[in-house]
Amino acid sequence: MKLKSLSLALMLLSLQAMAAVQESTQQGTRTSSSSQVSTTTQELQQQAGQWGLSEEDYRRYRTLMEGPRGIQSPGLDPLTVLGIEARTDAERRVLAEKWVKAE
């Protein structure tokens, strides 16, 4: 009986430790994400301007790259990502024209 109680106590302690580690990792991820998002407006304008994009479009690109698109295709440029994720045919056409000019 003591062995079962001891085993149960050890399992609970290890689960608690794993939960604490996971929570700590998530907090670290949130901190690094927030520091990445804190890019100044001037830097954002500069990066957007390099691709001929508005700040809003460049912000959308960065948001997309923080999600599944960034995991699936981490090396894609902003014009390609926004073209793939375009919301309308007109938007896709404009981005394709910018991409051709950039090449």
N, C-alpha and C positions, 0 to 999 in steps of 0.2 A: 504494500500500500504506500509506504514511504517513497519507493522508487517511482511509482506512478505520479505522485504529487511533485516530486523533484523534477521529473521529466516534463510535466505540465508547466511548472514554474520556469524552467529553462526555455521551453518553447515560447512562452509568453514574453519573456525578456528578450529573446532574439527577435521576435516580431516587432516589439516595441523599438528595439535598436534599429531595425531595418526601416521602420516608418520614420524615425528621426533622421536617418541618413537621407531618405528620399525627400523629406521636407526641406532639409538643408540644401540639397542639390537643386530643388525647384526654386528656392529663394535666390540662389546664386545665378540661375538661369534668368530669372526675372530682373535681377540687378544688371546683368550684362546686356539684356535686351533693352532695358531702359536707357542705358548709356549709349547704345547704338542709335536709338531713336532720337537722342538729344543732339543730333547734328544741327549746327546753326543754319539759319535761313540763308546766310551768304554761301555756305558750302553747298547747300541744297540747290540754290540758284546756279552756282557754278557747274555742278554735276548735271543738272537738267539742261543747262545751256550747251554743254559738250555734245549732247545728243539731239539738240533742237526740240526739247520737250518743255512743257510747262512744269512748274513746281508740283502742281497737282498730279500730273502724269508720272513724274518721277517718284512722288510719294506712293502712288499706286504700284509702281514697279517694285519699290522696296517692300511694301506690304505683301505683294504676291511672292516675292522671294523669301519672305519669312515663313511662308506656308509650304504646302506640298510641292509647288512649282520649284521652289529653291532647292528642295531635297531631290526632286527628280532631275532637274537640269540646272545645277549650280553655276555653270559657266556661261549662261546665256546673257546676251547684252539686253539693255532696256527696250530697244525697239523690237527685238524678236519676242521677248516676253510679253510686252503689251500687245503685239500683233496676235500672238497665240491666244491671249486672254481678252481680245477685243470684244466689246459689248455689241457693236453693230458692224455691218459691212462697210459703212462709210469710215468708221474709225479704223478698221483694218486696212482699208485702202490708203488712208492718209499715212499710217505708220509704215506701210509697205513702200510708199514713195519716199519717205524720210530714210528708210533703210537703204534704198537704192542710191540715194544721194550720198549717204555715209560711206558706202562701199566705193 
